[in-house]
Amino acid sequence: MSTPYDEQLEELRAGYQAQLARIGELQSRMREVTGTATAKAQAMKVTVGPQGELLSVEFPTGAYRNMAPKELADLIVNTVQEARGKATTALAEVMAPHLPEGLDAEHLLRGTGDVKQLIPSEPAMPDAVREYVDRGRAV
């Protein structure tokens, strides 16, 4: 037996399925993000993935051979940090259109954003369903 809410519930289900598909596409794009940084005088080039994991390290000029260990260590750390920052910015650009208005994706990724803004204060639902949930009767 069919109820007056069957059509609305089916619309909610279809909307949910469409949302899942969009999230799958978003995750795929997020996995493809990289960040690349080149150190001064092209002494080093680093590429990181979306979570900052090292994907490649290159020393195109051989300049590292003339560096003191501390200088080389600083070069590596600074270049990796720059690449990670670029990856975070690129990831934020991919995510931003899918986040609630006013939520800064880059702040969220850096741990300084308000995560509570990700969840709406009220779940989305048609007015008739909201009336039924709130009052137990149809409009």
C-alpha positions as CSV (number, residue, x, y, z in Angstrom):
1,M,0.0,0.0,0.0
2,S,1.3,3.4,-1.0
3,T,1.4,6.4,1.3
4,P,1.2,10.1,0.4
5,Y,4.9,10.4,1.3
6,D,6.2,7.6,-1.0
7,E,6.9,10.0,-3.9
8,Q,8.7,12.5,-1.6
9,L,10.7,9.7,0.0
10,E,11.7,8.4,-3.4
11,E,12.8,12.0,-4.3
12,L,14.9,12.1,-1.1
13,R,16.4,8.8,-2.0
14,A,17.2,9.8,-5.5
15,G,18.8,13.1,-4.2
16,Y,20.9,11.1,-1.8
17,Q,22.1,8.8,-4.6
18,A,23.0,11.8,-6.7
19,Q,24.9,13.2,-3.8
20,L,26.8,10.0,-3.3
21,A,27.8,10.1,-7.0
22,R,29.1,13.7,-6.7
23,I,31.1,12.7,-3.6
24,G,32.7,9.9,-5.4
25,E,33.7,12.2,-8.2
26,L,35.1,14.7,-5.7
27,Q,37.1,12.0,-3.9
28,S,38.6,11.0,-7.2
29,R,39.6,14.6,-8.0
30,M,41.0,15.0,-4.5
31,R,43.2,11.9,-4.9
32,E,44.8,13.4,-8.1
33,V,45.9,16.7,-6.4
34,T,49.7,17.3,-6.2
35,G,51.9,20.1,-5.1
36,T,55.3,20.8,-6.6
37,A,58.0,23.2,-5.3
38,T,61.4,24.1,-6.7
39,A,64.1,25.3,-4.4
40,K,66.3,28.4,-5.0
41,A,68.7,28.0,-7.9
42,Q,66.8,24.8,-8.8
43,A,68.9,22.9,-6.3
44,M,65.9,20.6,-5.6
45,K,62.4,19.8,-6.9
46,V,59.8,18.1,-4.7
47,T,56.3,16.8,-5.6
48,V,53.8,15.7,-2.9
49,G,50.4,14.1,-3.0
50,P,47.1,15.4,-1.5
51,Q,48.1,14.4,2.0
52,G,51.6,15.8,1.7
53,E,53.2,12.4,1.1
54,L,56.4,12.6,-1.0
55,L,55.9,11.5,-4.5
56,S,59.2,12.6,-6.0
57,V,62.5,14.3,-5.1
58,E,64.8,15.6,-7.8
59,F,68.2,17.3,-7.7
60,P,68.3,18.8,-11.2
61,T,71.5,20.8,-11.0
62,G,73.7,18.8,-8.6
63,A,74.1,21.9,-6.5
64,Y,73.3,19.9,-3.4
65,R,76.8,18.4,-3.6
66,N,78.4,21.7,-2.5
67,M,76.0,22.2,0.4
68,A,76.8,21.7,4.1
69,P,74.6,19.0,5.7
70,K,72.6,21.6,7.7
71,E,72.1,23.7,4.5
72,L,70.9,20.6,2.6
73,A,68.6,19.5,5.4
74,D,67.0,23.0,5.6
75,L,66.6,23.0,1.8
76,I,64.8,19.7,1.9
77,V,62.5,20.6,4.8
78,N,61.6,24.1,3.3
79,T,61.0,22.7,-0.2
80,V,58.8,19.9,1.1
81,Q,56.9,22.4,3.2
82,E,56.3,24.6,0.3
83,A,55.1,21.7,-1.9
84,R,52.7,20.6,0.9
85,G,51.3,24.1,1.1
86,K,50.7,24.2,-2.6
87,A,49.0,20.8,-2.4
88,T,46.8,22.0,0.4
89,T,45.8,25.1,-1.5
90,A,45.0,23.0,-4.6
91,L,43.0,20.5,-2.6
92,A,41.1,23.4,-1.0
93,E,40.2,24.7,-4.5
94,V,38.8,21.3,-5.4
95,M,36.8,21.1,-2.2
96,A,35.6,24.7,-1.9
97,P,32.6,24.4,-4.3
98,H,31.2,21.5,-2.3
99,L,31.4,23.0,1.2
100,P,28.8,25.2,2.9
101,E,29.0,28.9,2.1
102,G,31.3,30.7,4.4
103,L,33.5,27.7,5.3
104,D,37.1,28.2,4.2
105,A,38.3,24.9,2.7
106,E,42.0,25.8,3.2
107,H,41.4,26.6,6.9
108,L,39.5,23.3,7.3
109,L,42.4,21.4,5.8
110,R,44.9,23.2,7.9
111,G,42.9,22.4,11.0
112,T,41.9,26.0,11.7
113,G,38.4,25.9,10.3
114,D,35.1,25.3,12.1
115,V,34.2,21.7,11.3
116,K,30.7,22.2,12.8
117,Q,29.8,24.3,9.7
118,L,30.0,21.1,7.7
119,I,26.7,19.8,9.2
120,P,23.5,21.8,8.7
121,S,21.6,22.8,11.8
122,E,18.6,21.1,10.4
123,P,18.5,18.1,7.9
124,A,17.2,18.9,4.5
125,M,13.8,17.6,3.8
126,P,10.6,18.7,2.0
127,D,8.2,20.9,4.0
128,A,5.5,18.1,4.1
129,V,8.0,15.6,5.6
130,R,9.3,18.2,8.0
131,E,5.6,18.9,9.2
132,Y,5.1,15.1,9.6
133,V,8.3,14.7,11.6
134,D,7.6,17.7,13.8
135,R,3.9,17.2,14.3
136,G,3.1,13.7,13.2
137,R,0.6,14.8,10.6
138,A,0.4,16.0,7.0
139,V,0.1,19.6,6.0
